[in-house]
């Protein structure tokens, strides 16, 4: 089974430079960015069954990742 990677730069490549700039200069963005990547790593481990869990647990984490991505995207668009 192929696992799709959801790191923010792959998800939003057009914002690569802004992501870097905000990570360096905006503490809130940096915190959300780190949380997004922590959740993504957990989801990927679940998807590869390296860390088996109940389906609803995986779905809850995917939803959390989506909310974090939405917040990060809104911040990126606001600085564009």
N, C-alpha and C positions, 0 to 999 in steps of 0.2 A: 504494500500500500504506500503510495507516494504522499508525503506530507507537504502541504503548501505552507510556505513560510510567510508570516504576517508581520515581520518587523516593519516599523513605520516608514523607513526609507524605501522599502520595496512596495509598500502600499501606496505611498505618495511621493514617487520619485521626482516630480516636478517641484517639490518643496525641499529638496535635499539641503540646499544652502540655508534656507530659513530654519529648518530643523536644527542644524548645527548652531546657528546664531542664537536661537532661542534657548537651546540647551545650555549655552555658555552664559547667557545674560538674563534669563528669566527663571527664577527659582521655582515658581509654580509650574511652569512648563516642564522644567527639568524633573520635578517630582512626579508629574503625571506621566512623562515619558518613561521614567524608570519603572513606575507601577505598570504601565502598559506592557513593557517588555518582560517584567516578572510574570504577569498573567499569561502572556503569549508563550513563554517557556513552559509554564505549567500545562497549558492546553496542549502544546505540542507533545509533551511527555505522555499525556493522557491519550492523545490520538495514536501514538506509536505503541500504546499499551505497556510502556515502560513503567507507568504508574496507573494501574487500573483503578477506576472509580465508577460509581453509578452514573448513568447517563445524565440524570438531572444535575448532578454536580458539574459535569463537563459543560452542560448547556448554560448553567448559571455563570461559569467563568467566561464562556464565550460572549454572553450578554454583557458582562462587566467589561470585557475587552472592547466590545463595540461602543459602549458608553464612553470609555476613556478615549478611544479613537475619535469619536465625535467631538469631544472637548478639545483634543489636540488639533483637530482639523479646523475647528472654529477659531482657535487662537492663531493658527497659521494664516487663515484667510483674513483675519483682522489686521495682520501685519503686512499683508501683500500689497 
